[in-house]
Amino acid sequence: YLAYLCGEDVVLPIPDGNAERYLAYLCGMDVTRPDVPDGRTETYLAYKCGEDVVLPDPMYRIEYYLAKWCGIDCEVPEPLYRIEYWLAQLANSGELKTVTGNPISVSDALAKPAESLVIEILPQQSGSGDPSPDNVRPIIGWTCVNVQRTGKNLLPNDKYQQSYGTVVLGQTNSSYGTFLKAGTYTVSLTTSTIGTIYLNRSDGTSERVGEYSATQGSFTLNKDETLKVVYYNSRGISASDVTSFQLELGTTATAYEPYQGTSVEVALGQTVYGGTLDVVSGVLTKAPYYDSYNGEPLVGPWVSSMDKYVPGATPTTGAQVVDLGGTGTDVQLSATEVQMLLGNNVIWNDVGDMVLEYLADGPADDIDALQILLNNRYVNNGGPDEATDKEALEILLGGNTR
């Protein structure tokens, strides 16, 4: 079964025993998985089959391979036996994936640091409407970038009693509000007291989420906002009455997951009006900026404090201008590790769209997979078998690799 998962051209046997039933299922065979995993090895395999189980800490050699295959960040021993070479290939698997957006949500990450996280630094302007000489909209730079990474649940585990009938979820009394990007979200909770979910804004307005007396509901934000998520009952409610509260992207309430969040503030060390920042490598690329434009050549698109961008047009002399398409200047900042959680991750920032590269629970890296395949065929089989290098490559490319 392991050889098949590694791309070997083998005939799969009829499974005998629970562990083989799990492996046969992973190989795509039409088999019924066991109802409940029995033992540590079966628990790892059940997890790989998508079951909601708690993974044990590895204790034995094979368990270290299985744990890493499941996404646990642990060191594995050097393989000594044929079965361990196959497990090593699976344990070191991980498909490099790229996703874009702000926020970004992924559900298949391995518990390893992100390969890169590039953030687009977009110019921010005060005022409103189209900029013009009669409606100057000054360009304001950025001095830092704030990045947050959570699991599926966006609400911290904190809560506090704001008043007799109001419990604020996801924060302490000393903080104000939860920052959310524009988008659609769902709130869900468990309670022993009937109440209603509301969003409270800093301007004093409120919005009910879901129906009265409901313990879940969805809402949509048309812009980035900082707000409070509260549970309210006019007859009184205690903070201890509300548990397992969750805020997640989308319109469907899913099983509760404890909050696992971290935040990173990257100081830019200067005022940046546009460009990109790779948080992981620390490379900041500053777009060309002109505090008082005077006919300098521009690539475009550009942003002007006095003009709406039109391809081929020239900004007004004296305007602030950021040439987003121009050749930028690189500045090396400190590198910052962005540790991904196993499975669900949500990442967002306060500046602009992102491009995230991360290792997903998927195919092995081509070079690693080829090395292990060749070791299996030429080193650990007592010498070359009938397969040639060409045949080995064909097997590799026909398996679960990019």
Secondary structure, DSSP 8 states (H G I E B T S, - for coil): -HHHHTT---------SHHHHHHHHHTT-S----SS--SHHHHHHHHHTT---------SHHHHHHHHHTT---------SHHHHHHHHHHT--EEEEEEESSEEEEEE-SSB-SEEEEEE--EESS-S--BTTB---EE-EEEEEEEEE-S--S-S-EEEEETTEEEESS-TTS--EEE-SEEEEEEEEESS--EEEEEETTS-EEEESSTT-SEEEEEESS-EEEEEEEE-TT---GGGEEEEEEEESS----------EEEEEEEEEEE-SEEEETTTTEEEE--EESS--S----S-EEESS----TT----TT--EEETTS--EEEE------B--SEEEEEEESSS-EEEEEEESS-B-HHHHHHHHHIIIIITTSS--S--HHHHHHHHHHSSB-
